[in-house]
Amino acid sequence: MEWRERASCQAEDPDLFFPVGHSASGPTLIQTDEAKAVCRRCPVREQCLAWALDAGPMDGIWGGTTEQERQAMTRRPVPASPGRVTP
């Protein structure tokens, strides 16, 4: 079974995950919070977020994150793991 078929968002209105505007207040913020609440209880949230990070910039809430949050994640340097050689 594909991870998307198990996603909690399948039972929701798709428009919920695409808030209009980028306001940090008002209806956009409320809609974003509602979408993220669905993601928090989703059994495939991690797979969704990984897919969204691999796919690159796109609108909407994916894996419980906004486009701006995903962009910030991709700008962070990856910490060196033990035994990993860094250039």
Phi, psi and omega in degrees: 000134177292142183301327182296330180290341180261000184292139179297333182292344179301332182267005184247163174291123182303330180299335179303326186271006179228070180300143179273125179095174181232024182292144177268017178207172176072206185301325180296316179295318179298314180296319178298316179297321178294318179295316180296328178296321176296316180297322182299331180260010184276132180287346182240027182303315182297319179295320180297314180296317178300318179298315181295321178293321178291325184289334181094188185303129174202154180289159170101173178266122180226128179061027179078018181229154175272170177301319180295321179294320178293322178298319178296323179296322183281342178275342182288139176290145179278124180294146179290136176270157177304132178086354180273134179268127178250143181292000000 
